Amino acid sequence: MSIEPAAELFRFQQFIRDHLAKGEAMSPEEALDLWRIENPDPGEHADVTNALREALSDMEAGDCGVPLEEFDRAFRRRHGIPF
């Protein structure tokens, strides 16, 4: 389901106006965070739900993933972060 950008911006603008009218001052970052909490993207929710179902299925099939220590070493190596 695709949302028309102009309509979404109009709804966001109204969201900001409503909060300002109530005397709720917030930074732009806080406003965007609150908007995303109150108006979640249905497509993103479906993606996360599918990823969780797949991970649970993998666990039930015996896949325990990568131990944290192994992931940490590889992540640090990849990003040049000292051990």
Rosetta blueprint (number, residue, H / E / L):
1 M L
2 S L
3 I L
4 E L
5 P H
6 A H
7 A H
8 E H
9 L H
10 F H
11 R H
12 F H
13 Q H
14 Q H
15 F H
16 I H
17 R H
18 D H
19 H H
20 L H
21 A H
22 K L
23 G L
24 E L
25 A L
26 M L
27 S L
28 P H
29 E H
30 E H
31 A H
32 L H
33 D H
34 L H
35 W H
36 R H
37 I H
38 E H
39 N L
40 P L
41 D L
42 P H
43 G H
44 E H
45 H H
46 A H
47 D H
48 V H
49 T H
50 N H
51 A H
52 L H
53 R H
54 E H
55 A H
56 L H
57 S H
58 D H
59 M H
60 E H
61 A L
62 G L
63 D L
64 C L
65 G L
66 V L
67 P L
68 L H
69 E H
70 E H
71 F H
72 D H
73 R H
74 A H
75 F H
76 R H
77 R H
78 R H
79 H H
80 G L
81 I L
82 P L
83 F L
